Amino acid sequence: MNAYKIYWSVYGGWTALFLSPYLWASGIFAALCRPIWGYQKNGSFEWVTWAIGVLPSMVSFSLGALAIFLAFSNEKFLILLRQKGAAN
């Protein structure tokens, strides 16, 4: 038997898929976001304008946080992080 068929049958198949609250929640969320990603205004999609406005700020914030983390951390701190906070 194919591995995907086994996986599909173990996890409930089509019945489990259509009764999943995650499927319904994602469908409702996609329908609510349709005005953002589905319609063109002046030949371009609205979400492209939002992404161009937001993503550079998110990337620069992440790089700034990484720079601060690397500037103020030492080897002992990094070892503690690798051990998930467990002290020796």
N, C-alpha and C positions, 0 to 999 in steps of 0.2 A: 504494500500500500504506500502511496506517496506520502511524504512527510507533511505536506501542506494539508492533505485530506485528514490526516490524523489530528493535526493541530486544529483544523476547522471543526471536526466532530467533538473533540475534547472541550473546546470552548463554547459550544452551543450552536454553532452554525448560524443560519439566517434568522432563526427565532431570537437568539440572544442578541444578534446585531440590531434588529429592529426594535427590540424592547430595551435597548441600552439607553440610559438617561444621557450618556455622553453624546451619542449620535443626535438625539433630539436637541440637546443644549447647543451643539455646534451648528445644527440647522437653523435654530432660532437666532443665534448670534450672527450667522452669515446673512440671514434675511434682514436683520437690523442694520448690518453694515453695508447693505447693497447700495445705498446712495453714495457711499464713499468710494467703493471700488468698481461699481458697475456702470456709472454714467460718465460720459465725456462732456467736458465744458471747454469750449473754444479749441476743440481738436485734441485735448489731452485729458487724461484721467486725473481726478482730484487727489487720489492717494499718492500720485507721483510727486505732486507739489508738497504734500505733507511729509513724505519720506525725505525729500531733498532738504526740507527745513529742519527736521528733527534728527536724522541720523548723524550728521557731523557733530552735533552737540553731544550726543550719546557716546560717540567714539572718543571725542576729546575728554569727556568726563572720565571714561574708563581708563584712558592713558594717563590722565592726571592722578587717578587713584592708584594705579600701578606704580607710578613714579614715587608717590608718597610712601607707599608700602615698601618699596625697595630701598628708599632713602633712610627710613627709620627702623628697618629691621636689621637684626644681626644674625649670626649663625645659630645661636642658642634659640632664638625666637623661631627661626625656620625649622629647626629640629623639633620643637614643641608642636608646631603646626603639622608636621608630617606624622607625628604620633597621635594626632587628633586631640591634643590638649592634655594627654596623660603625662603627669610629671613622674620623673624617675625617683 
